[in-house]
């Protein structure tokens, strides 16, 4: 079902990524883009504030002391900056250590915007609309029917995590 594969891909993009020993080219490009986007003065280095925001864009909301520790470990010249190569290494390690179940639970909460504890047809419609996807009511209902193992007409968090872990 193509609609579900688009939905699953979009859900992963909403903040959930599978842990991999070696990151995909797509993930590495996302890290590179975060660096380039927040290297505001285009000097090839991120200062404390640029680093904090770049990491936040990748889904890591670190405290000040955690960001400072990263800078101290990666900055041999003690200029309180981090190079693109060092950022790529640090961010790649952080991304590869993510727990995929936690990431899928975060994605579930983003989709379950109304906080009901379920993904409903209305939630799927909203996600499709936000992503510019054209998914018919028939496809939405088929997605719910296929992945709703309890038969209650909604997708529970446990069902969603199971879908995402299976790579469906």
PEQUIGI-V710471 format. One record per pair of residues at least 12 apart in sequence whose C-alpha atoms are under 10 Angstrom apart, sorted by the first residue. I is the first residue (numbers start at 1). J is the second residue. Records with the same first field share a line. If there is no record, write none. Layout:
I = J, J
//
This chain:
1 = 139, 142, 143, 146, 168
2 = 135, 139
3 = 128, 133, 134, 135, 136, 139, 140, 142, 143
4 = 135, 139, 140, 142, 143, 144, 146, 147, 163, 168
5 = 143, 167, 168
6 = 128, 131, 133, 135
7 = 124, 127, 128, 131, 133, 135, 140, 143, 168
8 = 160, 163, 164, 167, 168
9 = 164, 167, 168
10 = 107, 127, 128, 131
11 = 104, 106, 107, 108, 110, 111, 127, 160, 164
12 = 100, 103, 104, 106, 107, 108, 164, 167
13 = 107
14 = 59, 103, 104, 106, 107, 108, 110, 111
15 = 57, 58, 59, 103, 104, 105, 106, 107, 108, 110
16 = 59, 98, 99, 100, 101, 102, 103, 104, 105, 106, 107, 108, 164
17 = 95, 96, 98, 99, 100, 101, 102, 103, 104, 107, 164
18 = 95, 96, 97, 98, 99, 100, 101, 103, 104, 164, 165, 167
19 = 95, 96, 97, 98, 99, 100, 101, 103
20 = 95, 96, 97, 98, 100
21 = 92, 93, 95, 96, 97
22 = 92, 93, 96
23 = 92, 93, 95, 96
27 = 58, 92, 95, 96
28 = 88, 89, 91, 92, 95
29 = 88
30 = 57, 58
31 = 54, 55, 57, 58, 84, 87, 88, 89, 90, 91, 92, 95
32 = 54, 84, 85, 87, 88, 91, 92
33 = 54, 58
34 = 50, 51, 53, 54, 55, 56, 57, 58, 87, 88, 91
35 = 50, 51, 53, 54, 55, 57, 58, 83, 84, 85, 87, 88, 91
36 = 54, 84
37 = 50, 53, 54, 57
38 = 50, 51, 52, 53, 54, 55, 57
39 = 51, 54, 83, 84
43 = 83, 84
44 = 81, 82, 83, 84, 85
45 = 80, 81, 82, 83, 84, 85, 86, 87
46 = 71, 80, 81, 82, 83, 84, 87
47 = 68, 71, 79, 80, 81, 82, 83
48 = 64, 67, 68, 70, 71, 80, 81, 82
49 = 64, 67, 81
50 = 81, 82
51 = 67, 68, 70, 71, 81, 82, 87
52 = 64, 66, 67, 68
54 = 87, 91
55 = 67, 87, 90, 91, 94
58 = 91, 94, 95
59 = 95, 103
60 = 91, 94, 95
68 = 80, 81
70 = 82, 86, 87, 90
71 = 83, 86, 87
73 = 86, 90
74 = 86, 87, 89, 90
100 = 161, 164, 165
101 = 158, 161, 162, 164, 165
102 = 161
103 = 161
104 = 157, 158, 160, 161, 162, 163, 164, 165
105 = 157, 158, 160, 161, 164
106 = 157
107 = 157, 160, 161
108 = 155, 156, 157, 158, 160, 161
109 = 157
110 = 123, 127
111 = 123, 124, 126, 127
112 = 124, 127, 155, 156, 157
113 = 126, 127
116 = 156
117 = 154, 155, 156, 157
118 = 153, 154, 155, 156, 157, 158, 159, 160
119 = 144, 148, 153, 154, 155, 156, 157, 159, 160
120 = 140, 141, 144, 153, 154, 155, 156
121 = 137, 140, 141, 143, 144, 153, 154, 155
122 = 140
123 = 140, 154
124 = 137, 140, 141, 143, 144
125 = 137, 140
128 = 140
141 = 153, 154
143 = 155
147 = 159, 160, 162, 163, 168
148 = 160, 163
//
